[in-house]
Amino acid sequence: MQLIQHSFKIILVISILLISVLSIQDISVESSANLSDKLLHFFCFLYLTIVTWLSRIFSKEFLLYVIVLAYGILIEIVQIYIPYRSFEFLDIFADLLGVLAGSFFIKFFKDLYPKY
């Protein structure tokens, strides 16, 4: 079990680094409210929520959800200061939906595998 948790911790660190780098890259999008952009936010934060939970860094799930969402908000705040990026509340909303979907997945997983 320890090996699995350590593996997920490594995956989590790599994922956070990759998402952080990609969030400050110059992108060419015709519309800032592009549906695929919001889906990308949703799936990234669904993924981050699940990987963070699997890594067992936080003992309380609510704290996990708050920190993952705070990371999304921090990314948006940083984007205010990047000339070719912008702060969008819809991105934060898509992040929140991803975290909520992740919490439902975690509940489902815990019902299937209560010993994890």
C-alpha positions as CSV (number, residue, x, y, z in Angstrom):
1,M,0.0,0.0,0.0
2,Q,2.9,2.4,0.8
3,L,4.4,1.9,-2.6
4,I,1.1,2.8,-4.2
5,Q,0.8,6.0,-2.1
6,H,4.4,7.0,-2.8
7,S,3.8,6.5,-6.5
8,F,0.7,8.7,-6.4
9,K,2.7,11.4,-4.6
10,I,5.2,11.4,-7.4
11,I,2.4,11.5,-10.0
12,L,0.8,14.4,-8.1
13,V,4.0,16.5,-8.0
14,I,4.6,15.9,-11.7
15,S,0.9,16.8,-12.5
16,I,1.0,20.0,-10.4
17,L,4.3,21.1,-12.1
18,L,2.9,20.3,-15.6
19,I,-0.5,22.0,-15.0
20,S,1.3,25.1,-13.5
21,V,3.6,25.4,-16.5
22,L,0.8,24.9,-19.0
23,S,-1.4,27.5,-17.1
24,I,1.1,30.3,-17.9
25,Q,1.8,29.4,-21.5
26,D,0.6,31.6,-24.4
27,I,-2.5,30.0,-26.0
28,S,-4.4,31.0,-29.0
29,V,-8.1,30.8,-28.3
30,E,-10.7,32.7,-30.3
31,S,-13.1,32.9,-27.4
32,S,-12.2,33.1,-23.7
33,A,-15.5,31.2,-22.9
34,N,-14.5,28.3,-25.2
35,L,-16.3,25.1,-24.1
36,S,-13.2,23.0,-24.6
37,D,-11.3,25.3,-22.3
38,K,-13.9,24.8,-19.5
39,L,-13.9,21.0,-20.1
40,L,-10.1,21.0,-19.8
41,H,-10.4,22.8,-16.5
42,F,-13.1,20.4,-15.3
43,F,-11.1,17.2,-16.2
44,C,-7.8,18.6,-14.8
45,F,-9.4,19.3,-11.5
46,L,-11.3,16.0,-11.5
47,Y,-7.9,14.3,-12.1
48,L,-6.1,16.4,-9.5
49,T,-8.7,15.7,-6.8
50,I,-8.5,12.0,-7.4
51,V,-4.7,11.8,-7.6
52,T,-4.4,14.0,-4.4
53,W,-6.8,11.7,-2.6
54,L,-5.0,8.5,-3.8
55,S,-1.6,10.0,-2.6
56,R,-3.1,10.3,0.9
57,I,-1.4,13.6,1.6
58,F,-4.4,15.0,3.5
59,S,-6.2,13.0,6.2
60,K,-9.4,15.1,5.9
61,E,-11.2,15.0,2.5
62,F,-12.7,18.5,3.0
63,L,-9.2,20.0,3.4
64,L,-8.2,18.2,0.2
65,Y,-11.1,19.7,-1.7
66,V,-10.4,23.2,-0.4
67,I,-6.7,23.0,-1.2
68,V,-7.2,21.7,-4.7
69,L,-9.8,24.4,-5.4
70,A,-7.4,27.0,-3.9
71,Y,-4.8,25.9,-6.3
72,G,-7.2,26.6,-9.2
73,I,-8.0,30.1,-7.8
74,L,-4.3,30.8,-7.4
75,I,-3.7,29.9,-11.0
76,E,-6.4,32.3,-12.1
77,I,-4.9,35.1,-9.8
78,V,-1.4,34.5,-11.3
79,Q,-2.9,34.8,-14.8
80,I,-4.0,38.4,-14.0
81,Y,-0.4,39.4,-14.2
82,I,0.5,37.5,-17.4
83,P,-0.2,39.8,-20.4
84,Y,-1.5,37.0,-22.7
85,R,-3.7,35.3,-20.1
86,S,-6.7,36.5,-18.1
87,F,-8.6,35.8,-14.9
88,E,-12.0,34.1,-15.5
89,F,-14.6,33.2,-13.0
90,L,-16.0,30.5,-15.3
91,D,-12.6,28.8,-15.1
92,I,-12.9,28.7,-11.3
93,F,-16.5,27.4,-11.6
94,A,-15.2,24.6,-14.0
95,D,-12.5,23.8,-11.5
96,L,-15.1,23.6,-8.7
97,L,-17.3,21.3,-10.8
98,G,-14.2,19.1,-11.3
99,V,-13.4,19.0,-7.6
100,L,-17.1,18.1,-6.9
101,A,-17.1,15.3,-9.5
102,G,-13.8,14.1,-8.0
103,S,-15.5,13.9,-4.6
104,F,-18.3,11.8,-6.0
105,F,-15.8,9.5,-7.6
106,I,-13.9,9.2,-4.3
107,K,-17.1,8.3,-2.4
108,F,-17.9,5.7,-5.1
109,F,-14.4,4.3,-4.8
110,K,-14.5,4.2,-1.0
111,D,-17.7,2.2,-1.2
112,L,-16.1,-0.3,-3.5
113,Y,-12.7,-0.5,-1.7
114,P,-13.3,0.5,2.0
115,K,-9.8,-0.6,3.1
116,Y,-8.0,1.9,0.9
